[in-house]
């Protein structure tokens, strides 16, 4: 009886593995493995974004600073954070603006400079999104 049970469990496990394999092959965005060094460089890019929030930086410049090409950086952000580099920067700026609005005595102009937005129209748009 035990051998029949073990054989059944073996088939069950094999079936689950095959099902997972089939599902992954049918996904439109097949995930690619990222090297540890690439992940480290993407984490460095995240640190730059957070530390230099008040400075506008292009994706190309950011990629160059961390030693990746633009496409690898974009693909890494998409895989790790499910968003593009620019969307990640925007979202981080909005979150920082929310915190500053709620917890500081800074006025809107000062907040926009702290998060790297200097245009009045853009500032109002970011802050509107931050309060939603």
Backbone as XML, in Angstrom:
<?xml version="1.0"?>
<chain id="A" units="angstrom">
  <residue number="1" name="UNK">
    <atom name="N" x="0.823" y="-1.197" z="0.000"/>
    <atom name="CA" x="0.000" y="0.000" z="0.000"/>
    <atom name="C" x="0.872" y="1.268" z="0.000"/>
  </residue>
  <residue number="2" name="UNK">
    <atom name="N" x="1.992" y="1.199" z="0.745"/>
    <atom name="CA" x="2.876" y="2.358" z="0.821"/>
    <atom name="C" x="3.500" y="2.660" z="-0.542"/>
  </residue>
  <residue number="3" name="UNK">
    <atom name="N" x="3.868" y="1.637" z="-1.288"/>
    <atom name="CA" x="4.475" y="1.873" z="-2.602"/>
    <atom name="C" x="3.470" y="2.500" z="-3.569"/>
  </residue>
  <residue number="4" name="UNK">
    <atom name="N" x="2.211" y="2.120" z="-3.487"/>
    <atom name="CA" x="1.170" y="2.720" z="-4.327"/>
    <atom name="C" x="0.983" y="4.191" z="-3.949"/>
  </residue>
  <residue number="5" name="UNK">
    <atom name="N" x="0.998" y="4.476" z="-2.644"/>
    <atom name="CA" x="0.864" y="5.855" z="-2.166"/>
    <atom name="C" x="2.030" y="6.711" z="-2.676"/>
  </residue>
  <residue number="6" name="UNK">
    <atom name="N" x="3.265" y="6.210" z="-2.525"/>
    <atom name="CA" x="4.442" y="6.957" z="-2.969"/>
    <atom name="C" x="4.434" y="7.174" z="-4.486"/>
  </residue>
  <residue number="7" name="UNK">
    <atom name="N" x="4.007" y="6.173" z="-5.223"/>
    <atom name="CA" x="3.919" y="6.315" z="-6.673"/>
    <atom name="C" x="2.894" y="7.394" z="-7.045"/>
  </residue>
  <residue number="8" name="UNK">
    <atom name="N" x="1.770" y="7.405" z="-6.352"/>
    <atom name="CA" x="0.748" y="8.425" z="-6.591"/>
    <atom name="C" x="1.260" y="9.827" z="-6.286"/>
  </residue>
  <residue number="9" name="UNK">
    <atom name="N" x="1.984" y="9.972" z="-5.158"/>
    <atom name="CA" x="2.563" y="11.274" z="-4.795"/>
    <atom name="C" x="3.593" y="11.722" z="-5.826"/>
  </residue>
  <residue number="10" name="UNK">
    <atom name="N" x="4.374" y="10.783" z="-6.331"/>
    <atom name="CA" x="5.371" y="11.097" z="-7.352"/>
    <atom name="C" x="4.693" y="11.639" z="-8.609"/>
  </residue>
  <residue number="11" name="UNK">
    <atom name="N" x="3.622" y="10.993" z="-9.036"/>
    <atom name="CA" x="2.868" y="11.474" z="-10.199"/>
    <atom name="C" x="2.264" y="12.859" z="-9.938"/>
  </residue>
  <residue number="12" name="UNK">
    <atom name="N" x="1.791" y="13.065" z="-8.721"/>
    <atom name="CA" x="1.214" y="14.359" z="-8.361"/>
    <atom name="C" x="2.258" y="15.467" z="-8.449"/>
  </residue>
  <residue number="13" name="UNK">
    <atom name="N" x="3.444" y="15.212" z="-7.896"/>
    <atom name="CA" x="4.523" y="16.214" z="-7.942"/>
    <atom name="C" x="4.949" y="16.460" z="-9.381"/>
  </residue>
  <residue number="14" name="UNK">
    <atom name="N" x="5.096" y="15.406" z="-10.151"/>
    <atom name="CA" x="5.473" y="15.542" z="-11.553"/>
    <atom name="C" x="4.431" y="16.358" z="-12.322"/>
  </residue>
  <residue number="15" name="UNK">
    <atom name="N" x="3.183" y="16.117" z="-12.058"/>
    <atom name="CA" x="2.104" y="16.864" z="-12.704"/>
    <atom name="C" x="2.178" y="18.351" z="-12.363"/>
  </residue>
  <residue number="16" name="UNK">
    <atom name="N" x="2.434" y="18.676" z="-11.096"/>
    <atom name="CA" x="2.554" y="20.078" z="-10.692"/>
    <atom name="C" x="3.724" y="20.769" z="-11.387"/>
  </residue>
  <residue number="17" name="UNK">
    <atom name="N" x="4.868" y="20.082" z="-11.463"/>
    <atom name="CA" x="6.028" y="20.661" z="-12.148"/>
    <atom name="C" x="5.734" y="20.893" z="-13.628"/>
  </residue>
  <residue number="18" name="UNK">
    <atom name="N" x="5.109" y="19.935" z="-14.268"/>
    <atom name="CA" x="4.769" y="20.095" z="-15.685"/>
    <atom name="C" x="3.774" y="21.235" z="-15.895"/>
  </residue>
  <residue number="19" name="UNK">
    <atom name="N" x="2.821" y="21.358" z="-14.981"/>
    <atom name="CA" x="1.842" y="22.437" z="-15.079"/>
    <atom name="C" x="2.531" y="23.797" z="-14.955"/>
  </residue>
  <residue number="20" name="UNK">
    <atom name="N" x="3.436" y="23.938" z="-13.987"/>
    <atom name="CA" x="4.166" y="25.195" z="-13.814"/>
    <atom name="C" x="5.022" y="25.489" z="-15.038"/>
  </residue>
  <residue number="21" name="UNK">
    <atom name="N" x="5.684" y="24.486" z="-15.573"/>
    <atom name="CA" x="6.517" y="24.662" z="-16.758"/>
    <atom name="C" x="5.680" y="25.140" z="-17.939"/>
  </residue>
  <residue number="22" name="UNK">
    <atom name="N" x="4.538" y="24.528" z="-18.130"/>
    <atom name="CA" x="3.655" y="24.902" z="-19.235"/>
    <atom name="C" x="3.132" y="26.319" z="-19.069"/>
  </residue>
  <residue number="23" name="UNK">
    <atom name="N" x="2.734" y="26.685" z="-17.857"/>
    <atom name="CA" x="2.232" y="28.037" z="-17.609"/>
    <atom name="C" x="3.300" y="29.083" z="-17.886"/>
  </residue>
  <residue number="24" name="UNK">
    <atom name="N" x="4.533" y="28.837" z="-17.465"/>
    <atom name="CA" x="5.618" y="29.793" z="-17.686"/>
    <atom name="C" x="5.944" y="29.939" z="-19.161"/>
  </residue>
  <residue number="25" name="UNK">
    <atom name="N" x="5.861" y="28.859" z="-19.909"/>
    <atom name="CA" x="6.147" y="28.920" z="-21.342"/>
    <atom name="C" x="5.071" y="29.695" z="-22.084"/>
  </residue>
  <residue number="26" name="UNK">
    <atom name="N" x="3.856" y="29.703" z="-21.567"/>
    <atom name="CA" x="2.746" y="30.375" z="-22.236"/>
    <atom name="C" x="2.635" y="31.855" z="-21.852"/>
  </residue>
  <residue number="27" name="UNK">
    <atom name="N" x="3.424" y="32.299" z="-20.883"/>
    <atom name="CA" x="3.369" y="33.712" z="-20.495"/>
    <atom name="C" x="3.987" y="34.544" z="-21.606"/>
  </residue>
  <residue number="28" name="UNK">
    <atom name="N" x="3.368" y="35.692" z="-21.933"/>
    <atom name="CA" x="3.894" y="36.504" z="-23.018"/>
    <atom name="C" x="5.244" y="37.128" z="-22.684"/>
  </residue>
  <residue number="29" name="UNK">
    <atom name="N" x="5.467" y="37.463" z="-21.441"/>
    <atom name="CA" x="6.721" y="38.081" z="-21.032"/>
    <atom name="C" x="7.561" y="37.046" z="-20.289"/>
  </residue>
  <residue number="30" name="UNK">
    <atom name="N" x="8.227" y="36.206" z="-21.038"/>
    <atom name="CA" x="9.069" y="35.210" z="-20.391"/>
    <atom name="C" x="10.130" y="35.923" z="-19.568"/>
  </residue>
  <residue number="31" name="UNK">
    <atom name="N" x="10.182" y="35.565" z="-18.291"/>
    <atom name="CA" x="11.143" y="36.205" z="-17.412"/>
    <atom name="C" x="12.536" y="35.684" z="-17.701"/>
  </residue>
  <residue number="32" name="UNK">
    <atom name="N" x="13.478" y="36.597" z="-17.702"/>
    <atom name="CA" x="14.863" y="36.221" z="-17.873"/>
    <atom name="C" x="15.550" y="36.383" z="-16.532"/>
  </residue>
  <residue number="33" name="UNK">
    <atom name="N" x="16.512" y="35.545" z="-16.295"/>
    <atom name="CA" x="17.253" y="35.628" z="-15.050"/>
    <atom name="C" x="18.190" y="36.824" z="-15.093"/>
  </residue>
  <residue number="34" name="UNK">
    <atom name="N" x="18.254" y="37.529" z="-13.985"/>
    <atom name="CA" x="19.178" y="38.646" z="-13.868"/>
    <atom name="C" x="20.400" y="38.183" z="-13.093"/>
  </residue>
  <residue number="35" name="UNK">
    <atom name="N" x="21.554" y="38.595" z="-13.559"/>
    <atom name="CA" x="22.780" y="38.295" z="-12.833"/>
    <atom name="C" x="22.806" y="39.081" z="-11.530"/>
  </residue>
  <residue number="36" name="UNK">
    <atom name="N" x="23.513" y="38.535" z="-10.564"/>
    <atom name="CA" x="23.648" y="39.212" z="-9.278"/>
    <atom name="C" x="24.296" y="40.585" z="-9.472"/>
  </residue>
  <residue number="37" name="UNK">
    <atom name="N" x="25.281" y="40.664" z="-10.353"/>
    <atom name="CA" x="25.949" y="41.949" z="-10.598"/>
    <atom name="C" x="24.986" y="42.963" z="-11.211"/>
  </residue>
  <residue number="38" name="UNK">
    <atom name="N" x="24.070" y="42.501" z="-12.053"/>
    <atom name="CA" x="23.072" y="43.395" z="-12.647"/>
    <atom name="C" x="22.105" y="43.887" z="-11.583"/>
  </residue>
  <residue number="39" name="UNK">
    <atom name="N" x="21.683" y="42.989" z="-10.705"/>
    <atom name="CA" x="20.775" y="43.381" z="-9.621"/>
    <atom name="C" x="21.453" y="44.406" z="-8.723"/>
  </residue>
  <residue number="40" name="UNK">
    <atom name="N" x="22.729" y="44.193" z="-8.429"/>
    <atom name="CA" x="23.490" y="45.144" z="-7.604"/>
    <atom name="C" x="23.533" y="46.517" z="-8.270"/>
  </residue>
  <residue number="41" name="UNK">
    <atom name="N" x="23.716" y="46.543" z="-9.572"/>
    <atom name="CA" x="23.764" y="47.812" z="-10.309"/>
    <atom name="C" x="22.386" y="48.477" z="-10.341"/>
  </residue>
  <residue number="42" name="UNK">
    <atom name="N" x="21.341" y="47.692" z="-10.446"/>
    <atom name="CA" x="19.986" y="48.255" z="-10.415"/>
    <atom name="C" x="19.700" y="48.830" z="-9.034"/>
  </residue>
  <residue number="43" name="UNK">
    <atom name="N" x="20.139" y="48.138" z="-7.989"/>
    <atom name="CA" x="19.985" y="48.662" z="-6.634"/>
    <atom name="C" x="20.762" y="49.969" z="-6.469"/>
  </residue>
  <residue number="44" name="UNK">
    <atom name="N" x="21.941" y="50.066" z="-7.107"/>
    <atom name="CA" x="22.710" y="51.316" z="-7.069"/>
    <atom name="C" x="21.934" y="52.431" z="-7.765"/>
  </residue>
  <residue number="45" name="UNK">
    <atom name="N" x="21.252" y="52.099" z="-8.851"/>
    <atom name="CA" x="20.430" y="53.088" z="-9.558"/>
    <atom name="C" x="19.291" y="53.575" z="-8.661"/>
  </residue>
  <residue number="46" name="UNK">
    <atom name="N" x="18.678" y="52.661" z="-7.924"/>
    <atom name="CA" x="17.608" y="53.031" z="-6.990"/>
    <atom name="C" x="18.156" y="53.984" z="-5.924"/>
  </residue>
  <residue number="47" name="UNK">
    <atom name="N" x="19.344" y="53.687" z="-5.410"/>
    <atom name="CA" x="19.962" y="54.567" z="-4.414"/>
    <atom name="C" x="20.207" y="55.963" z="-4.979"/>
  </residue>
  <residue number="48" name="UNK">
    <atom name="N" x="20.683" y="56.026" z="-6.218"/>
    <atom name="CA" x="20.915" y="57.324" z="-6.860"/>
    <atom name="C" x="19.606" y="58.081" z="-6.988"/>
  </residue>
  <residue number="49" name="UNK">
    <atom name="N" x="18.560" y="57.411" z="-7.428"/>
    <atom name="CA" x="17.256" y="58.054" z="-7.580"/>
    <atom name="C" x="16.794" y="58.626" z="-6.247"/>
  </residue>
  <residue number="50" name="UNK">
    <atom name="N" x="16.930" y="57.856" z="-5.180"/>
    <atom name="CA" x="16.463" y="58.300" z="-3.863"/>
    <atom name="C" x="17.323" y="59.412" z="-3.279"/>
  </residue>
  <residue number="51" name="UNK">
    <atom name="N" x="18.641" y="59.329" z="-3.451"/>
    <atom name="CA" x="19.541" y="60.324" z="-2.871"/>
    <atom name="C" x="19.569" y="61.636" z="-3.656"/>
  </residue>
  <residue number="52" name="UNK">
    <atom name="N" x="19.353" y="61.537" z="-4.957"/>
    <atom name="CA" x="19.447" y="62.709" z="-5.816"/>
    <atom name="C" x="18.081" y="63.054" z="-6.408"/>
  </residue>
  <residue number="53" name="UNK">
    <atom name="N" x="17.102" y="63.039" z="-5.558"/>
    <atom name="CA" x="15.725" y="63.259" z="-5.977"/>
    <atom name="C" x="15.532" y="64.637" z="-6.605"/>
  </residue>
  <residue number="54" name="UNK">
    <atom name="N" x="16.313" y="65.620" z="-6.153"/>
    <atom name="CA" x="16.148" y="66.986" z="-6.632"/>
    <atom name="C" x="16.832" y="67.231" z="-7.975"/>
  </residue>
  <residue number="55" name="UNK">
    <atom name="N" x="17.537" y="66.240" z="-8.493"/>
    <atom name="CA" x="18.256" y="66.392" z="-9.763"/>
    <atom name="C" x="17.548" y="65.580" z="-10.838"/>
  </residue>
  <residue number="56" name="UNK">
    <atom name="N" x="17.269" y="66.218" z="-11.956"/>
    <atom name="CA" x="16.677" y="65.479" z="-13.091"/>
    <atom name="C" x="17.766" y="64.671" z="-13.761"/>
  </residue>
  <residue number="57" name="UNK">
    <atom name="N" x="17.533" y="63.397" z="-13.904"/>
    <atom name="CA" x="18.515" y="62.523" z="-14.533"/>
    <atom name="C" x="17.807" y="61.665" z="-15.576"/>
  </residue>
  <residue number="58" name="UNK">
    <atom name="N" x="18.436" y="61.547" z="-16.725"/>
    <atom name="CA" x="17.842" y="60.735" z="-17.788"/>
    <atom name="C" x="18.147" y="59.265" z="-17.534"/>
  </residue>
  <residue number="59" name="UNK">
    <atom name="N" x="17.377" y="58.405" z="-18.174"/>
    <atom name="CA" x="17.599" y="56.969" z="-18.045"/>
    <atom name="C" x="18.982" y="56.614" z="-18.594"/>
  </residue>
  <residue number="60" name="UNK">
    <atom name="N" x="19.368" y="57.236" z="-19.698"/>
    <atom name="CA" x="20.688" y="56.967" z="-20.277"/>
    <atom name="C" x="21.805" y="57.349" z="-19.311"/>
  </residue>
  <residue number="61" name="UNK">
    <atom name="N" x="21.698" y="58.522" z="-18.699"/>
    <atom name="CA" x="22.723" y="58.973" z="-17.757"/>
    <atom name="C" x="22.769" y="58.069" z="-16.531"/>
  </residue>
  <residue number="62" name="UNK">
    <atom name="N" x="21.610" y="57.665" z="-16.040"/>
    <atom name="CA" x="21.548" y="56.778" z="-14.889"/>
    <atom name="C" x="22.184" y="55.429" z="-15.215"/>
  </residue>
  <residue number="63" name="UNK">
    <atom name="N" x="21.850" y="54.896" z="-16.376"/>
    <atom name="CA" x="22.412" y="53.612" z="-16.806"/>
    <atom name="C" x="23.932" y="53.703" z="-16.904"/>
  </residue>
  <residue number="64" name="UNK">
    <atom name="N" x="24.420" y="54.781" z="-17.470"/>
    <atom name="CA" x="25.861" y="54.964" z="-17.613"/>
    <atom name="C" x="26.539" y="55.039" z="-16.244"/>
  </residue>
  <residue number="65" name="UNK">
    <atom name="N" x="25.917" y="55.736" z="-15.296"/>
    <atom name="CA" x="26.507" y="55.874" z="-13.955"/>
    <atom name="C" x="26.638" y="54.549" z="-13.224"/>
  </residue>
  <residue number="66" name="UNK">
    <atom name="N" x="25.703" y="53.641" z="-13.457"/>
    <atom name="CA" x="25.757" y="52.353" z="-12.752"/>
    <atom name="C" x="26.418" y="51.255" z="-13.580"/>
  </residue>
  <residue number="67" name="UNK">
    <atom name="N" x="26.792" y="51.565" z="-14.806"/>
    <atom name="CA" x="27.516" y="50.593" z="-15.624"/>
    <atom name="C" x="26.652" y="49.595" z="-16.367"/>
  </residue>
  <residue number="68" name="UNK">
    <atom name="N" x="25.437" y="50.015" z="-16.719"/>
    <atom name="CA" x="24.545" y="49.177" z="-17.516"/>
    <atom name="C" x="24.149" y="49.930" z="-18.772"/>
  </residue>
  <residue number="69" name="UNK">
    <atom name="N" x="23.661" y="49.197" z="-19.769"/>
    <atom name="CA" x="23.085" y="49.923" z="-20.898"/>
    <atom name="C" x="21.616" y="50.205" z="-20.587"/>
  </residue>
  <residue number="70" name="UNK">
    <atom name="N" x="21.046" y="51.112" z="-21.335"/>
    <atom name="CA" x="19.673" y="51.569" z="-21.082"/>
    <atom name="C" x="18.668" y="50.417" z="-21.073"/>
  </residue>
  <residue number="71" name="UNK">
    <atom name="N" x="18.791" y="49.530" z="-22.066"/>
    <atom name="CA" x="17.828" y="48.425" z="-22.188"/>
    <atom name="C" x="17.901" y="47.465" z="-21.011"/>
  </residue>
  <residue number="72" name="UNK">
    <atom name="N" x="19.104" y="47.170" z="-20.548"/>
    <atom name="CA" x="19.262" y="46.271" z="-19.401"/>
    <atom name="C" x="18.687" y="46.903" z="-18.152"/>
  </residue>
  <residue number="73" name="UNK">
    <atom name="N" x="18.934" y="48.196" z="-17.967"/>
    <atom name="CA" x="18.386" y="48.900" z="-16.802"/>
    <atom name="C" x="16.857" y="48.895" z="-16.844"/>
  </residue>
  <residue number="74" name="UNK">
    <atom name="N" x="16.293" y="49.218" z="-18.001"/>
    <atom name="CA" x="14.832" y="49.226" z="-18.140"/>
    <atom name="C" x="14.239" y="47.840" z="-17.889"/>
  </residue>
  <residue number="75" name="UNK">
    <atom name="N" x="14.844" y="46.823" z="-18.483"/>
    <atom name="CA" x="14.340" y="45.454" z="-18.316"/>
    <atom name="C" x="14.452" y="45.013" z="-16.861"/>
  </residue>
  <residue number="76" name="UNK">
    <atom name="N" x="15.532" y="45.387" z="-16.205"/>
    <atom name="CA" x="15.714" y="45.035" z="-14.798"/>
    <atom name="C" x="14.677" y="45.692" z="-13.907"/>
  </residue>
  <residue number="77" name="UNK">
    <atom name="N" x="14.394" y="46.977" z="-14.157"/>
    <atom name="CA" x="13.365" y="47.671" z="-13.375"/>
    <atom name="C" x="12.009" y="47.030" z="-13.612"/>
  </residue>
  <residue number="78" name="UNK">
    <atom name="N" x="11.734" y="46.689" z="-14.864"/>
    <atom name="CA" x="10.453" y="46.070" z="-15.198"/>
    <atom name="C" x="10.299" y="44.743" z="-14.462"/>
  </residue>
  <residue number="79" name="UNK">
    <atom name="N" x="11.385" y="43.969" z="-14.411"/>
    <atom name="CA" x="11.303" y="42.662" z="-13.771"/>
    <atom name="C" x="11.266" y="42.779" z="-12.246"/>
  </residue>
  <residue number="80" name="UNK">
    <atom name="N" x="12.087" y="43.655" z="-11.670"/>
    <atom name="CA" x="12.174" y="43.751" z="-10.214"/>
    <atom name="C" x="11.047" y="44.566" z="-9.591"/>
  </residue>
  <residue number="81" name="UNK">
    <atom name="N" x="10.616" y="45.638" z="-10.288"/>
    <atom name="CA" x="9.646" y="46.559" z="-9.700"/>
    <atom name="C" x="8.343" y="46.660" z="-10.481"/>
  </residue>
  <residue number="82" name="UNK">
    <atom name="N" x="8.232" y="45.934" z="-11.573"/>
    <atom name="CA" x="7.044" y="45.965" z="-12.449"/>
    <atom name="C" x="6.711" y="47.375" z="-12.928"/>
  </residue>
  <residue number="83" name="UNK">
    <atom name="N" x="7.733" y="48.147" z="-13.201"/>
    <atom name="CA" x="7.550" y="49.507" z="-13.686"/>
    <atom name="C" x="8.797" y="49.937" z="-14.449"/>
  </residue>
  <residue number="84" name="UNK">
    <atom name="N" x="8.674" y="51.006" z="-15.227"/>
    <atom name="CA" x="9.832" y="51.530" z="-15.947"/>
    <atom name="C" x="10.659" y="52.420" z="-15.009"/>
  </residue>
  <residue number="85" name="UNK">
    <atom name="N" x="11.843" y="52.775" z="-15.452"/>
    <atom name="CA" x="12.713" y="53.643" z="-14.652"/>
    <atom name="C" x="12.037" y="54.996" z="-14.435"/>
  </residue>
  <residue number="86" name="UNK">
    <atom name="N" x="11.496" y="55.581" z="-15.489"/>
    <atom name="CA" x="10.846" y="56.893" z="-15.365"/>
    <atom name="C" x="9.626" y="56.843" z="-14.445"/>
  </residue>
  <residue number="87" name="UNK">
    <atom name="N" x="8.837" y="55.791" z="-14.544"/>
    <atom name="CA" x="7.677" y="55.652" z="-13.655"/>
    <atom name="C" x="8.132" y="55.488" z="-12.203"/>
  </residue>
  <residue number="88" name="UNK">
    <atom name="N" x="9.216" y="54.745" z="-11.995"/>
    <atom name="CA" x="9.749" y="54.564" z="-10.646"/>
    <atom name="C" x="10.184" y="55.906" z="-10.081"/>
  </residue>
  <residue number="89" name="UNK">
    <atom name="N" x="10.892" y="56.707" z="-10.895"/>
    <atom name="CA" x="11.333" y="58.039" z="-10.451"/>
    <atom name="C" x="10.136" y="58.924" z="-10.123"/>
  </residue>
  <residue number="90" name="UNK">
    <atom name="N" x="9.153" y="58.935" z="-11.006"/>
    <atom name="CA" x="7.961" y="59.752" z="-10.788"/>
    <atom name="C" x="7.231" y="59.340" z="-9.511"/>
  </residue>
  <residue number="91" name="UNK">
    <atom name="N" x="7.029" y="58.048" z="-9.352"/>
    <atom name="CA" x="6.319" y="57.557" z="-8.172"/>
    <atom name="C" x="7.075" y="57.890" z="-6.887"/>
  </residue>
  <residue number="92" name="UNK">
    <atom name="N" x="8.394" y="57.779" z="-6.935"/>
    <atom name="CA" x="9.189" y="58.099" z="-5.745"/>
    <atom name="C" x="9.093" y="59.593" z="-5.424"/>
  </residue>
  <residue number="93" name="UNK">
    <atom name="N" x="9.080" y="60.426" z="-6.448"/>
    <atom name="CA" x="8.931" y="61.876" z="-6.232"/>
    <atom name="C" x="7.563" y="62.193" z="-5.628"/>
  </residue>
  <residue number="94" name="UNK">
    <atom name="N" x="6.542" y="61.540" z="-6.134"/>
    <atom name="CA" x="5.190" y="61.765" z="-5.610"/>
    <atom name="C" x="5.112" y="61.342" z="-4.145"/>
  </residue>
  <residue number="95" name="UNK">
    <atom name="N" x="5.688" y="60.186" z="-3.817"/>
    <atom name="CA" x="5.676" y="59.715" z="-2.429"/>
    <atom name="C" x="6.436" y="60.680" z="-1.525"/>
  </residue>
  <residue number="96" name="UNK">
    <atom name="N" x="7.578" y="61.168" z="-2.002"/>
    <atom name="CA" x="8.359" y="62.123" z="-1.206"/>
    <atom name="C" x="7.581" y="63.421" z="-1.022"/>
  </residue>
  <residue number="97" name="UNK">
    <atom name="N" x="6.895" y="63.878" z="-2.065"/>
    <atom name="CA" x="6.081" y="65.095" z="-1.960"/>
    <atom name="C" x="4.967" y="64.903" z="-0.925"/>
  </residue>
  <residue number="98" name="UNK">
    <atom name="N" x="4.335" y="63.738" z="-0.915"/>
    <atom name="CA" x="3.291" y="63.451" z="0.077"/>
    <atom name="C" x="3.835" y="63.574" z="1.495"/>
  </residue>
  <residue number="99" name="UNK">
    <atom name="N" x="4.995" y="62.951" z="1.714"/>
    <atom name="CA" x="5.608" y="62.986" z="3.047"/>
    <atom name="C" x="5.927" y="64.421" z="3.445"/>
  </residue>
  <residue number="100" name="UNK">
    <atom name="N" x="6.508" y="65.182" z="2.527"/>
    <atom name="CA" x="6.860" y="66.568" z="2.836"/>
    <atom name="C" x="5.620" y="67.429" z="3.076"/>
  </residue>
  <residue number="101" name="UNK">
    <atom name="N" x="4.566" y="67.197" z="2.310"/>
    <atom name="CA" x="3.324" y="67.949" z="2.516"/>
    <atom name="C" x="2.729" y="67.670" z="3.892"/>
  </residue>
  <residue number="102" name="UNK">
    <atom name="N" x="2.774" y="66.418" z="4.298"/>
    <atom name="CA" x="2.160" y="66.021" z="5.563"/>
    <atom name="C" x="3.021" y="66.328" z="6.781"/>
  </residue>
  <residue number="103" name="UNK">
    <atom name="N" x="4.350" y="66.292" z="6.626"/>
    <atom name="CA" x="5.220" y="66.323" z="7.796"/>
    <atom name="C" x="6.208" y="67.478" z="7.855"/>
  </residue>
  <residue number="104" name="UNK">
    <atom name="N" x="6.056" y="68.454" z="6.993"/>
    <atom name="CA" x="6.999" y="69.574" z="7.049"/>
    <atom name="C" x="6.251" y="70.892" z="6.940"/>
  </residue>
  <residue number="105" name="UNK">
    <atom name="N" x="6.980" y="71.948" z="7.219"/>
    <atom name="CA" x="6.417" y="73.288" z="7.095"/>
    <atom name="C" x="6.800" y="73.925" z="5.771"/>
  </residue>
  <residue number="106" name="UNK">
    <atom name="N" x="7.331" y="73.153" z="4.849"/>
    <atom name="CA" x="7.742" y="73.685" z="3.551"/>
    <atom name="C" x="6.522" y="74.065" z="2.724"/>
  </residue>
  <residue number="107" name="UNK">
    <atom name="N" x="6.681" y="75.146" z="1.944"/>
    <atom name="CA" x="5.597" y="75.511" z="1.042"/>
    <atom name="C" x="5.730" y="74.703" z="-0.251"/>
  </residue>
  <residue number="108" name="UNK">
    <atom name="N" x="4.749" y="74.828" z="-1.122"/>
    <atom name="CA" x="4.707" y="74.022" z="-2.344"/>
    <atom name="C" x="5.935" y="74.256" z="-3.215"/>
  </residue>
  <residue number="109" name="UNK">
    <atom name="N" x="6.367" y="75.492" z="-3.338"/>
    <atom name="CA" x="7.537" y="75.788" z="-4.162"/>
    <atom name="C" x="8.772" y="75.098" z="-3.607"/>
  </residue>
  <residue number="110" name="UNK">
    <atom name="N" x="8.955" y="75.156" z="-2.295"/>
    <atom name="CA" x="10.114" y="74.498" z="-1.682"/>
    <atom name="C" x="10.058" y="72.984" z="-1.875"/>
  </residue>
  <residue number="111" name="UNK">
    <atom name="N" x="8.883" y="72.425" z="-1.772"/>
    <atom name="CA" x="8.732" y="70.978" z="-1.966"/>
    <atom name="C" x="9.061" y="70.594" z="-3.404"/>
  </residue>
  <residue number="112" name="UNK">
    <atom name="N" x="8.586" y="71.381" z="-4.351"/>
    <atom name="CA" x="8.860" y="71.052" z="-5.755"/>
    <atom name="C" x="10.353" y="71.097" z="-6.052"/>
  </residue>
  <residue number="113" name="UNK">
    <atom name="N" x="11.077" y="72.028" z="-5.440"/>
    <atom name="CA" x="12.525" y="72.058" z="-5.642"/>
    <atom name="C" x="13.195" y="70.862" z="-4.980"/>
  </residue>
  <residue number="114" name="UNK">
    <atom name="N" x="12.699" y="70.447" z="-3.837"/>
    <atom name="CA" x="13.277" y="69.293" z="-3.131"/>
    <atom name="C" x="13.080" y="67.994" z="-3.901"/>
  </residue>
  <residue number="115" name="UNK">
    <atom name="N" x="12.032" y="67.920" z="-4.688"/>
    <atom name="CA" x="11.806" y="66.694" z="-5.457"/>
    <atom name="C" x="12.185" y="66.856" z="-6.925"/>
  </residue>
  <residue number="116" name="UNK">
    <atom name="N" x="12.835" y="67.963" z="-7.263"/>
    <atom name="CA" x="13.377" y="68.125" z="-8.603"/>
    <atom name="C" x="12.389" y="68.546" z="-9.665"/>
  </residue>
  <residue number="117" name="UNK">
    <atom name="N" x="11.361" y="69.262" z="-9.266"/>
    <atom name="CA" x="10.375" y="69.762" z="-10.223"/>
    <atom name="C" x="10.378" y="71.278" z="-10.109"/>
  </residue>
  <residue number="118" name="UNK">
    <atom name="N" x="10.733" y="71.967" z="-11.197"/>
    <atom name="CA" x="10.880" y="73.415" z="-11.118"/>
    <atom name="C" x="9.831" y="74.199" z="-11.897"/>
  </residue>
  <residue number="119" name="UNK">
    <atom name="N" x="9.102" y="73.572" z="-12.772"/>
    <atom name="CA" x="8.085" y="74.258" z="-13.551"/>
    <atom name="C" x="6.783" y="74.335" z="-12.767"/>
  </residue>
  <residue number="120" name="UNK">
    <atom name="N" x="6.135" y="75.469" z="-12.776"/>
    <atom name="CA" x="4.861" y="75.655" z="-12.062"/>
    <atom name="C" x="3.806" y="74.651" z="-12.509"/>
  </residue>
  <residue number="121" name="UNK">
    <atom name="N" x="3.646" y="74.494" z="-13.812"/>
    <atom name="CA" x="2.607" y="73.595" z="-14.325"/>
    <atom name="C" x="2.892" y="72.157" z="-13.916"/>
  </residue>
  <residue number="122" name="UNK">
    <atom name="N" x="4.148" y="71.749" z="-14.053"/>
    <atom name="CA" x="4.508" y="70.390" z="-13.682"/>
    <atom name="C" x="4.353" y="70.219" z="-12.176"/>
  </residue>
  <residue number="123" name="UNK">
    <atom name="N" x="4.739" y="71.233" z="-11.422"/>
    <atom name="CA" x="4.632" y="71.160" z="-9.962"/>
    <atom name="C" x="3.194" y="70.931" z="-9.528"/>
  </residue>
  <residue number="124" name="UNK">
    <atom name="N" x="2.295" y="71.680" z="-10.104"/>
    <atom name="CA" x="0.891" y="71.544" z="-9.716"/>
    <atom name="C" x="0.365" y="70.152" z="-10.058"/>
  </residue>
  <residue number="125" name="UNK">
    <atom name="N" x="0.778" y="69.616" z="-11.205"/>
    <atom name="CA" x="0.351" y="68.279" z="-11.618"/>
    <atom name="C" x="0.877" y="67.212" z="-10.661"/>
  </residue>
  <residue number="126" name="UNK">
    <atom name="N" x="2.169" y="67.276" z="-10.307"/>
    <atom name="CA" x="2.727" y="66.311" z="-9.374"/>
    <atom name="C" x="2.045" y="66.374" z="-8.021"/>
  </residue>
  <residue number="127" name="UNK">
    <atom name="N" x="1.843" y="67.590" z="-7.512"/>
    <atom name="CA" x="1.262" y="67.738" z="-6.191"/>
    <atom name="C" x="-0.212" y="67.330" z="-6.181"/>
  </residue>
  <residue number="128" name="UNK">
    <atom name="N" x="-0.895" y="67.549" z="-7.300"/>
    <atom name="CA" x="-2.282" y="67.091" z="-7.399"/>
    <atom name="C" x="-2.316" y="65.569" z="-7.284"/>
  </residue>
  <residue number="129" name="UNK">
    <atom name="N" x="-1.379" y="64.894" z="-8.012"/>
    <atom name="CA" x="-1.299" y="63.432" z="-7.934"/>
    <atom name="C" x="-0.903" y="62.972" z="-6.545"/>
  </residue>
  <residue number="130" name="UNK">
    <atom name="N" x="-0.080" y="63.750" z="-5.863"/>
    <atom name="CA" x="0.383" y="63.362" z="-4.538"/>
    <atom name="C" x="-0.736" y="63.403" z="-3.498"/>
  </residue>
  <residue number="131" name="UNK">
    <atom name="N" x="-1.718" y="64.255" z="-3.709"/>
    <atom name="CA" x="-2.798" y="64.369" z="-2.743"/>
    <atom name="C" x="-3.973" y="63.457" z="-3.054"/>
  </residue>
  <residue number="132" name="UNK">
    <atom name="N" x="-3.975" y="62.839" z="-4.227"/>
    <atom name="CA" x="-5.077" y="61.922" z="-4.608"/>
    <atom name="C" x="-4.986" y="60.632" z="-3.842"/>
  </residue>
</chain>
